[in-house]
Amino acid sequence: MGLPRPLRLTRSDDFARVRAEGQTHRSRLMLINVAANGLAINRFGVVTGKKLGGAVVRNRVRRLLREVLRLSQGRLVTGWDLVLVAHPAAVGQSLTEIQRTFDALASQAGLFRE
């Protein structure tokens, strides 16, 4: 099903703030921008640019990223805005591989509960 609407970043101002104020962590499949939001919840945004391919391909990658966020939500500390930006290497990857990559990046960012 994905993430509930209140947990999604939808305004371009929010994306710009996370990019400007936050930290960036990169890998071969994606990059994560992370910024504190001062709330008791985490909010998430997913970016899939046209370099990934057509609409079907972009939507598939977007669904996989949202599923990774949904599965990881309970393990993350709260109070953060996260923006995931898919790289072209993410096309055709399995959910397991994308989950592994996200876990490594979130661990680098210190987002997992101890």
Secondary structure, DSSP 8 states (H G I E B T S, - for coil): ----GGGB---HHHHHHHHHHSEEEE-SSEEEEEEE-SSSS-EEEEE--GGG-SHHHHHHHHHHHHHHHHHHGGGB-SSEEEEEEE-GGGTT--HHHHHHHHHHHHHHTT-B--
